[in-house]
Amino acid sequence: MTGTIKFQGGTLVLYDVSDAPVPFQLIKGRLRCEAYHYPRLIGWLHETGIRDQVPRWETLKLKLHDDRPAHAYQIAALDAWDAADRRGSIVLPTGAGKTFVAIHAVQRVQRSALVVAPTIDLLHQWYARFVNAFGIDIGVYYGGEKNVLPITVTTYHSAGDVIAAHGDAFKLIIFDEVHHLPAPSWGETALMSPSPFRLGLTATYPNEEEQSGGRWRVEDLIGGIVYALKIDDLAGDTLAEYRTQRVRVDLTPEERARYDADYGIYAGYFRRHQLQKTHGRYWLNELLRRGSFDEEARAAVLARGRILTLLAGCEGKLAALESLLREHSDDRCLIFTEHNAVVYAIARQHLIPALTHETKAAERKHILEAFAAGEYHAVVTSKVLNEGVDVPEAKVAIVLGGTSSAREYIQRLGRVLRKSGNREALLYEVIARDTTDVSRAQRRRPVRS
């Protein structure tokens, strides 16, 4: 058999070939399939003599300028990835050096690579780490800049575009915070890439629920978990020893009256309609769906919103925060809450900087650098520090509110686990008694000490 195979817009296309095995299909007069099938087609291409014009990736001569020795677990993780044909996910706690592992993976492969990060902030962080590690120009591809080089960093939002145009230029693709990959549109970017080497990095691998219901399975897209450690596996060695503590507060009589009235509206609806029985773990999604067209359901949704707002900024939590900030006046503290209005109120009351999605990039950079330098002893935020961004030297996290997500808990704990001498890290969860705060905290994680 003669013929040619080429990469085209996220697919593999056969030319001058009349017959081909699954997964090829005849589309628009040519045999085509998703590009991620490329590694398992290589043997067939060689056997049939089809000219393989897919790979455009380059051989690199990278020299590491970072002479820090790798930890034993980092070497073990890379060895496990090598043994799995350089496909799969490495799961390590925040602060355990996932970026360092990725840099060494690129060093081992010595081929052009694409890194996909969830946010622009993390894109810039990856860019800086690669420049420092290898001392070469690094490509950046997102809305504000489109420069493709042998090592390029992009975002999940832009990955489809760069892969469609340049996917055959990268032998290795790295998905940072790979728990995002199951999302339908983002998982498709992995289908579009012909890269035979694939690496996923995360501290919180997606569970079965997060990979079902029309969402992709990470294992199908990049391979299974090849190496995993938990926070407790490294605490006291690579990561700081840590302690979690729950601080319980009471609502004022006026707050309790408001809470009980709204909880009656909210719980009354889902109990009358038996949503937990009929929809299981998805009952809240069903309530929100009904709220778009049913007046009674909408009243329940609005009552739930008032409850969350009340619990986020109740007087007891704000008093507990003031006490904790006094107790840790010599420590650098991160304060987490859910609502921007509460973030700004705390910032005004305690004269500390606030970080939300509204904070501009330059201001965010200044705040984090000043915090690292000790110019600020505390920063209050909503969700922008949950994931990925390095927050050096913080040793105390104070959580005033959050979801029931275990992932969010682990991410917030990870913000204070970077080792600094022998100092212990602390995470305080401030919880309002006899409210939905209690059950949400229990679903996040049991208290360790």
C-alpha positions as CSV (number, residue, x, y, z in Angstrom):
1,M,0.0,0.0,0.0
2,T,1.2,3.5,-0.8
3,G,-0.2,6.7,0.5
4,T,0.3,9.5,3.0
5,I,-1.0,10.5,6.4
6,K,-1.1,14.1,7.5
7,F,-2.3,16.1,10.5
8,Q,-5.0,18.6,9.7
9,G,-6.9,20.7,12.2
10,G,-6.9,18.2,15.0
11,T,-7.5,15.1,12.8
12,L,-5.4,12.6,10.9
13,V,-6.2,12.4,7.2
14,L,-5.2,9.7,4.7
15,Y,-4.3,10.5,1.1
16,D,-4.3,8.0,-1.7
17,V,-5.5,5.2,0.6
18,S,-8.7,3.4,-0.1
19,D,-9.1,1.2,2.9
20,A,-8.1,1.7,6.6
21,P,-8.9,0.2,10.0
22,V,-11.0,1.6,12.8
23,P,-11.0,4.4,13.9
24,F,-10.8,5.9,10.4
25,Q,-14.1,7.0,8.9
26,L,-14.9,8.4,5.4
27,I,-15.7,12.1,5.9
28,K,-15.8,14.6,3.1
29,G,-14.3,12.2,0.7
30,R,-11.3,11.2,2.8
31,L,-10.5,8.8,5.6
32,R,-10.1,10.7,8.8
33,C,-9.9,10.1,12.6
34,E,-9.1,12.1,15.8
35,A,-5.4,12.9,16.1
36,Y,-5.1,11.3,19.5
37,H,-5.2,7.9,17.9
38,Y,-1.8,8.5,16.3
39,P,0.4,6.6,18.7
40,R,-1.5,3.3,18.2
41,L,-1.5,3.7,14.4
42,I,2.3,4.0,14.1
43,G,2.8,0.3,13.8
44,W,0.1,0.0,11.1
45,L,1.7,2.9,9.2
46,H,5.1,1.1,9.2
47,E,3.6,-2.2,8.1
48,T,1.7,-0.7,5.2
49,G,4.4,1.6,4.0
50,I,2.2,4.7,4.3
51,R,4.3,7.9,4.4
52,D,4.0,9.4,7.8
53,Q,4.0,13.2,7.6
54,V,2.4,13.8,10.9
55,P,5.3,14.6,13.3
56,R,6.8,18.0,13.1
57,W,8.2,18.0,16.7
58,E,11.8,19.0,17.2
59,T,14.6,17.3,19.0
60,L,15.9,19.7,21.6
61,K,19.2,20.1,23.4
62,L,18.0,21.4,26.7
63,K,20.3,22.0,29.6
64,L,18.9,22.6,33.1
65,H,20.0,25.8,34.8
66,D,18.1,24.7,38.0
67,D,20.6,22.6,39.9
68,R,18.2,21.7,42.8
69,P,18.3,17.9,43.3
70,A,15.0,16.1,42.8
71,H,13.3,14.5,45.7
72,A,13.2,10.7,45.7
73,Y,9.4,10.7,45.2
74,Q,9.8,13.1,42.2
75,I,12.2,10.7,40.6
76,A,9.9,7.8,41.4
77,A,7.0,9.6,39.7
78,L,9.0,10.3,36.6
79,D,10.2,6.7,36.5
80,A,6.7,5.4,36.7
81,W,5.6,7.8,33.9
82,D,8.5,6.5,31.8
83,A,7.4,2.9,32.5
84,A,3.9,3.7,31.3
85,D,5.2,4.8,27.9
86,R,5.3,8.4,29.1
87,R,1.5,8.6,29.4
88,G,-0.6,9.2,32.4
89,S,-1.2,11.4,35.5
90,I,1.0,12.2,38.5
91,V,-1.0,13.2,41.6
92,L,1.0,15.2,44.2
93,P,-0.1,17.6,46.9
94,T,0.1,21.3,46.4
95,G,3.6,22.4,47.3
96,A,5.2,19.1,46.4
97,G,6.8,20.4,43.2
98,K,4.5,19.3,40.3
99,T,6.0,22.0,38.1
100,F,9.5,20.8,39.0
101,V,8.4,17.3,37.9
102,A,7.1,18.6,34.6
103,I,10.4,20.5,33.9
104,H,12.3,17.3,34.4
105,A,9.8,15.4,32.2
106,V,10.6,17.8,29.4
107,Q,14.3,17.4,30.1
108,R,14.0,13.6,29.8
109,V,12.0,13.7,26.6
110,Q,14.2,16.4,24.9
111,R,11.4,17.0,22.4
112,S,9.1,20.0,21.8
113,A,6.3,20.3,24.4
114,L,3.0,22.1,25.0
115,V,1.8,22.9,28.5
116,V,-1.9,23.6,29.0
117,A,-2.7,25.6,32.2
118,P,-6.2,26.6,33.5
119,T,-5.6,30.4,33.9
120,I,-3.6,33.2,32.5
121,D,-1.9,33.7,35.9
122,L,-0.7,30.1,35.8
123,L,0.3,30.4,32.2
124,H,2.7,33.3,33.2
125,Q,3.9,31.3,36.2
126,W,4.8,28.3,33.9
127,Y,6.4,30.6,31.4
128,A,8.7,32.1,34.1
129,R,9.6,28.7,35.5
130,F,10.6,27.3,32.1
131,V,12.6,30.4,31.2
132,N,14.5,30.1,34.4
133,A,14.9,26.3,34.1
134,F,16.2,26.2,30.6
135,G,17.4,29.7,29.8
136,I,15.6,29.8,26.4
137,D,12.7,31.6,24.8
138,I,9.4,30.0,25.6
139,G,6.2,30.4,23.5
140,V,3.0,31.8,24.9
141,Y,-0.4,31.3,23.3
142,Y,-3.6,32.9,24.6
143,G,-5.9,35.8,23.7
144,G,-3.3,38.5,24.3
145,E,-0.3,36.8,22.7
146,K,0.2,34.0,20.1
147,N,3.8,33.0,19.9
148,V,4.5,29.3,19.2
149,L,8.0,27.9,20.0
150,P,9.3,24.4,20.7
151,I,8.2,24.8,24.3
152,T,4.9,26.7,24.5
153,V,2.5,27.4,27.3
154,T,-1.2,27.9,26.6
155,T,-4.5,27.9,28.5
156,Y,-7.4,25.4,28.4
157,H,-9.5,28.1,26.7
158,S,-6.9,28.6,23.9
159,A,-5.6,25.0,23.6
160,G,-8.1,24.1,20.9
161,D,-6.8,26.8,18.6
162,V,-3.1,26.2,19.1
163,I,-3.5,22.4,18.8
164,A,-5.7,22.7,15.6
165,A,-3.0,24.9,14.0
166,H,0.2,23.5,15.6
167,G,-0.7,20.2,17.3
168,D,1.7,18.2,15.2
169,A,4.6,20.4,16.5
170,F,4.6,18.9,20.0
171,K,5.6,15.3,21.0
172,L,4.7,15.9,24.6
173,I,1.6,17.6,26.0
174,I,1.2,18.4,29.7
175,F,-2.1,19.2,31.3
176,D,-1.7,21.2,34.5
177,E,-4.5,20.8,37.0
178,V,-5.7,17.9,34.9
179,H,-9.0,17.6,36.9
180,H,-10.3,20.3,34.5
181,L,-9.8,18.0,31.5
182,P,-13.1,16.0,31.7
183,A,-15.1,19.2,30.8
184,P,-16.6,18.4,27.3
185,S,-15.0,21.3,25.4
186,W,-11.6,20.9,27.1
187,G,-11.4,17.2,26.8
188,E,-11.8,17.6,23.0
189,T,-8.4,19.4,22.9
190,A,-6.7,16.1,24.0
191,L,-8.5,14.3,21.2
192,M,-7.1,16.9,18.7
193,S,-3.5,16.3,19.7
194,P,-1.3,13.6,18.1
195,S,1.2,13.9,20.9
196,P,2.3,10.3,21.9
197,F,3.7,11.5,25.2
198,R,1.1,12.9,27.7
199,L,1.4,14.0,31.3
200,G,-1.4,15.1,33.7
201,L,-0.6,17.0,36.9
202,T,-3.0,17.6,39.8
203,A,-3.3,17.5,43.6
204,T,-7.0,16.4,43.3
205,Y,-7.7,13.8,40.6
206,P,-11.3,13.8,39.4
207,N,-13.7,11.3,41.0
208,E,-16.1,9.1,39.1
209,E,-18.9,11.6,39.2
210,E,-16.7,14.3,37.7
211,Q,-15.9,11.9,34.8
212,S,-19.5,10.9,33.9
213,G,-22.7,12.4,32.5
214,G,-21.2,13.5,29.2
215,R,-17.8,14.3,30.6
216,W,-14.5,12.8,29.4
217,R,-12.5,10.2,31.4
218,V,-8.9,11.4,32.0
219,E,-7.6,7.9,31.6
220,D,-9.0,7.6,28.1
221,L,-7.5,10.9,27.0
222,I,-4.0,10.8,28.5
223,G,-3.6,7.5,30.4
224,G,-4.2,6.4,34.0
225,I,-2.7,7.5,37.3
226,V,1.0,6.4,37.2
227,Y,2.0,7.8,40.6
228,A,0.1,9.4,43.5
229,L,0.9,10.7,47.0
230,K,-1.3,12.5,49.6
231,I,-0.6,15.4,51.8
232,D,0.0,13.2,54.9
233,D,2.6,11.2,52.9
234,L,4.9,14.2,52.7
235,A,3.9,16.3,55.8
236,G,6.9,16.9,58.0
237,D,9.4,16.0,55.2
238,T,8.9,17.9,52.0
239,L,5.8,19.7,53.2
240,A,5.2,21.5,56.4
241,E,3.6,19.6,59.3
242,Y,0.0,20.9,59.6
243,R,-2.9,21.0,61.9
244,T,-6.6,21.7,61.2
245,Q,-8.9,23.3,63.7
246,R,-12.6,24.1,63.6
247,V,-13.7,27.2,65.4
248,R,-17.5,27.2,66.1
249,V,-19.5,30.3,66.5
250,D,-23.1,31.2,67.2
251,L,-25.5,33.3,65.2
252,T,-27.0,36.4,67.0
253,P,-30.7,36.1,67.8
254,E,-31.5,38.4,64.9
255,E,-29.3,36.3,62.5
256,R,-30.9,33.1,63.9
257,A,-34.4,34.4,63.1
258,R,-33.4,35.3,59.6
259,Y,-31.6,32.0,59.1
260,D,-34.6,29.9,60.4
261,A,-37.1,31.8,58.2
262,D,-35.1,31.3,55.0
263,Y,-34.1,27.7,55.9
264,G,-37.8,26.9,56.3
265,I,-38.5,28.2,52.7
266,Y,-35.5,26.5,51.3
267,A,-35.7,23.1,53.0
268,G,-39.5,23.1,52.9
269,Y,-39.4,23.0,49.1
270,F,-36.8,20.3,48.6
271,R,-38.4,18.1,51.3
272,R,-42.0,18.5,50.0
273,H,-40.8,17.6,46.5
274,Q,-38.5,14.8,47.8
275,L,-35.7,16.1,45.6
276,Q,-33.0,14.2,47.5
277,K,-34.9,11.0,47.0
278,T,-35.7,11.5,43.3
279,H,-32.5,13.1,42.2
280,G,-29.9,11.8,44.7
281,R,-26.6,13.8,44.7
282,Y,-27.9,16.0,41.9
283,W,-30.9,17.3,43.8
284,L,-29.5,20.8,44.1
285,N,-29.0,21.0,40.4
286,E,-32.7,20.1,40.0
287,L,-33.7,22.8,42.4
288,L,-31.7,25.4,40.5
289,R,-33.2,24.1,37.2
290,R,-36.7,24.4,38.6
291,G,-36.0,27.9,39.9
292,S,-35.8,29.1,36.3
293,F,-39.5,28.5,35.7
294,D,-41.3,27.6,39.0
295,E,-42.1,30.5,41.3
296,E,-42.0,28.4,44.5
297,A,-38.7,26.8,43.5
298,R,-37.3,30.3,42.7
299,A,-38.3,31.4,46.3
300,A,-36.3,28.5,47.7
301,V,-33.3,29.3,45.5
302,L,-33.4,32.9,46.7
303,A,-33.7,31.8,50.3
304,R,-30.7,29.6,49.9
305,G,-28.7,32.6,48.5
306,R,-29.6,34.7,51.5
307,I,-28.5,31.9,53.8
308,L,-25.1,31.7,52.2
309,T,-24.7,35.4,52.3
310,L,-25.7,35.5,56.0
311,L,-23.3,32.7,57.0
312,A,-20.4,34.2,55.0
313,G,-20.4,37.4,57.0
314,C,-22.2,36.7,60.3
315,E,-21.0,38.6,63.4
316,G,-19.6,35.5,65.1
317,K,-17.3,34.7,62.2
318,L,-16.0,38.2,61.9
319,A,-15.3,38.3,65.6
320,A,-13.5,35.0,65.4
321,L,-11.5,36.3,62.5
322,E,-10.4,39.4,64.5
323,S,-9.3,37.1,67.4
324,L,-7.3,34.8,65.1
325,L,-5.6,37.7,63.4
326,R,-4.5,39.1,66.8
327,E,-3.3,35.6,67.8
328,H,-1.3,35.3,64.6
329,S,-0.2,38.9,64.2
330,D,3.4,37.7,63.5
331,D,2.4,35.1,60.9
332,R,1.4,35.6,57.3
333,C,-2.3,34.7,57.0
334,L,-4.6,33.9,54.1
335,I,-8.3,34.5,54.7
336,F,-10.8,32.7,52.4
337,T,-14.5,33.4,52.0
338,E,-17.1,32.9,49.2
339,H,-18.5,36.3,48.6
340,N,-16.7,39.3,47.2
341,A,-18.8,41.7,49.3
342,V,-17.5,40.0,52.5
343,V,-13.9,40.1,51.1
344,Y,-14.1,43.8,50.6
345,A,-15.7,44.4,54.0
346,I,-12.9,42.4,55.8
347,A,-10.3,44.3,53.8
348,R,-11.8,47.7,54.9
349,Q,-12.2,46.6,58.5
350,H,-8.6,45.2,58.9
351,L,-6.8,47.4,56.3
352,I,-5.5,44.4,54.4
353,P,-5.4,43.9,50.6
354,A,-8.2,42.0,48.9
355,L,-7.9,39.6,45.9
356,T,-10.9,38.7,43.8
357,H,-11.6,38.0,40.1
358,E,-12.0,41.8,39.8
359,T,-8.3,42.5,40.8
360,K,-6.2,43.5,37.9
361,A,-3.1,41.4,37.0
362,A,-0.6,44.2,38.0
363,E,-2.3,44.8,41.3
364,R,-2.5,41.1,42.0
365,K,1.2,40.8,41.3
366,H,2.1,43.7,43.6
367,I,-0.1,42.2,46.4
368,L,1.5,38.8,46.3
369,E,5.0,40.1,46.0
370,A,4.4,42.5,49.0
371,F,2.9,39.6,51.0
372,A,5.9,37.4,50.2
373,A,8.2,40.2,51.3
374,G,6.3,40.6,54.6
375,E,4.9,44.1,53.8
376,Y,1.4,42.7,54.4
377,H,0.7,40.1,57.1
378,A,-2.6,39.0,55.7
379,V,-4.6,38.8,52.4
380,V,-8.3,38.2,52.1
381,T,-9.6,36.4,49.0
382,S,-12.6,34.7,47.5
383,K,-11.5,31.9,45.1
384,V,-8.6,33.2,43.1
385,L,-6.0,31.6,45.3
386,N,-7.6,28.2,45.5
387,E,-5.7,26.8,42.6
388,G,-2.1,26.8,41.4
389,V,-0.8,30.2,42.2
390,D,2.3,30.1,44.4
391,V,1.8,31.9,47.8
392,P,5.2,31.7,49.5
393,E,5.6,32.0,53.3
394,A,1.9,31.8,54.3
395,K,1.5,29.5,57.3
396,V,-2.0,30.2,58.4
397,A,-5.2,29.8,56.4
398,I,-8.6,31.0,57.9
399,V,-11.6,29.7,56.0
400,L,-14.8,31.7,56.8
401,G,-16.9,29.9,54.2
402,G,-16.7,27.5,51.3
403,T,-18.4,24.8,49.4
404,S,-18.6,21.1,50.5
405,S,-15.9,20.2,47.9
406,A,-13.0,18.2,49.2
407,R,-11.0,19.6,46.3
408,E,-11.5,23.2,47.5
409,Y,-10.4,22.1,51.0
410,I,-7.2,20.4,49.8
411,Q,-6.4,23.4,47.5
412,R,-6.8,25.9,50.4
413,L,-4.8,23.7,52.8
414,G,-2.1,23.5,50.1
415,R,-1.7,27.3,50.1
416,V,0.0,27.1,53.5
417,L,2.0,23.8,53.2
418,R,5.2,24.9,51.5
419,K,7.9,24.1,53.9
420,S,9.6,27.0,55.7
421,G,12.0,25.7,58.4
422,N,10.2,23.6,60.9
423,R,7.1,25.8,61.2
424,E,3.8,24.1,61.5
425,A,1.0,25.1,59.1
426,L,-2.5,25.8,60.5
427,L,-5.9,25.8,58.8
428,Y,-8.8,27.2,60.7
429,E,-12.4,26.5,59.6
430,V,-14.8,28.9,61.2
431,I,-18.3,27.3,61.3
432,A,-21.7,28.6,62.5
433,R,-23.3,26.1,64.8
434,D,-26.6,24.5,63.9
435,T,-26.5,25.6,60.3
436,T,-25.7,24.2,56.9
437,D,-22.1,25.2,57.6
438,V,-21.7,22.1,59.7
439,S,-22.7,19.5,57.1
440,R,-20.7,21.3,54.4
441,A,-17.6,21.1,56.6
442,Q,-18.2,17.5,57.3
443,R,-18.4,16.6,53.6
444,R,-15.2,18.5,52.9
445,R,-13.0,16.6,55.3
446,P,-13.0,15.2,58.8
447,V,-10.8,17.0,61.3
448,R,-7.3,15.6,61.5
449,S,-6.5,16.7,65.0
